[in-house]
């Protein structure tokens, strides 16, 4: 029963497409259940982050690969033409891809560690809802072990390797120094927390935290020695804010041009840096047309991330060699693949 991967990522599609495929944690169990009930796959895990949406499935019938692809697209209510945005991988590529994702080798920021936690969370969610079986259980557990091996045996994760730290570097390019800058974090999730900690480590003067769950905002603000603000009152502090990091799970814009225009009047031409790391996006792109407003979304961080690639090229080949060996080992453990398995199909970008 081969493992296949159907998905799209920052490598193949812009945020304007990815945000329409994004699935919330609450939606995923139902989607997995429908997939398995359809008979297209016996086991499944869905990974949905700001940079990728991927469906990992174990299926005894590789001919149903197109059905799985169609299922993912339909589940996200995407009805526009697709070209090379969605990829399909069969063994051994699917196993190697899973290992690369776990190790941060397929990430926007090469070697970043946040994806491993996201992958573990996605697997645990599927496991808790009994959507996995022996095949995916072994593959994901081995992926976590490979990630640990890569982290300890190579230098791929040296340096600034998180979305949060890249966002901070972008802030320093705008303001030079952060010691006189006040920051607001909208959305108190893991990425927001890491970004806030990175900002503080670079000398940010104060941190405000606003979240739909005020209790979560209070808890995070206490950890960061900052101040929590009710979600519907954050605009009251707008005049003193220099940087806004937004990463909510809102299905619509949290900040748009119409709302921002009157708020900018009280700033006396002070620049405002907006970093939107949410998918779907939190901030309307048109706000970037306003004077003294600088908006960057998750795809814009790619430019900075690309700079790290050169620093780590020597380690990439070493990591990929390890991953190939580990993937070959687990495939050997699975045993011979049946005739007509996914590895025999012409898979790839479609």
C-alpha positions, 0 to 999 in steps of 0.5 A, a space after each residue: 500500500 504505497 504512500 502518495 503526496 498531493 499538495 501545493 507549496 510556496 515552491 509551486 504557488 503564490 499566497 493568493 492560491 495557497 490561502 484558498 487551500 488553507 484548512 483550519 485544524 477544526 476542518 481537517 478531521 472531517 476532510 480526512 474522514 470523507 476521503 477515507 469514506 470515499 475509498 480513495 485512501 485507507 490512511 491520510 494526514 493533512 498538513 496545512 501551514 502558511 507555506 503548504 497544504 499537503 495530503 499524505 495518503 496510503 492507498 492500495 489502488 494507485 489508480 485513485 491518485 487523480 481522485 485524491 487530487 480532485 478530492 483535495 481541490 474540491 474540499 477547498 472549493 477551488 474551481 479555477 484552472 490549475 497548471 503546475 500549482 499542485 504536485 503529486 508524488 509516489 514512492 520513493 519520492 513521497 517518502 523522501 519529500 516527507 523527510 525533507 519537509 520534516 527536516 526543513 529542507 523544503 521550507 521557505 527558510 532552509 533548515 527552519 525548525 517550526 515545520 517539524 512541530 507543525 508536522 507533528 501536530 498534523 500527524 497527532 490530529 490524524 492519529 487522534 481521529 483514527 485516520 492513520 494506520 501502520 503505513 503512515 504511522 511508521 513513515 511519520 515516526 521515521 520522519 521525526 527521527 530523521 529530522 532529529 538526526 539531521 539537526 544533530 549531525 549537520 549544520 543545516 539549521 545554523 543561523 537565522 532559520 525561522 519565519 519569525 527571525 526573518 521577519 525581524 531581519 526585515 524590520 531591522 532593514 526598515 528601522 535599522 534599530 529596534 530599541 525605540 520601536 513598539 510592536 503589536 502582535 495580532 494573533 497569539 499562535 506559535 508563529 506570533 510568539 516566536 516572532 515576538 520573542 525574536 523582536 524582543 531579543 533584538 531590542 524592541 522596546 515594548 510588545 502589545 499582544 492582541 488575540 480573539 481569545 483574550 486569555 491567550 493574549 494575557 498569557 502570552 503578554 505575561 511571558 513576554 513582559 508585554 501588555 494584552 489588548 482586547 481584539 476589538 480595541 487594538 486600534 486604540 494603541 495604533 498611534 504608538 505602534 511602529 511594527 505590526 506582526 499579524 498571524 490570525 486564523 481569520 477568514 477575512 482581512 483584519 486590517 484593510 485600506 479603509 480602516 487604515 486611512 483614518 488611523 494613519 492621520 494620528 501618526 504624523 508621517 511616522 513609518 509603519 511596517 506591516 508583516 502579514 504572516 497569515 494564510 489566508 492573509 490578514 491585511 488587504 494588499 491595497 494598504 501598501 499604496 498608502 504613504 509611509 506604509 510598508 506591507 510584506 506578506 509571507 511570500 515577500 519573506 522569500 527574498 530574505 530567506 533566499 540569502 540563507 541558501 548560499 550559506 547552507 548549500 554545502 550542507 544540502 547535499 549531505 542532508 539529501 544523501 542521508 534522507 535518501 538512505 533513510 527513505 530506502 531503508 523504510 521502503 525496504 522495511 515495507 517490503 516489495 511494492 506490488 505491480 502498478 504501485 504509485 512508483 510506476 506511475 508518471 507522477 510529478 507536477 500536474 
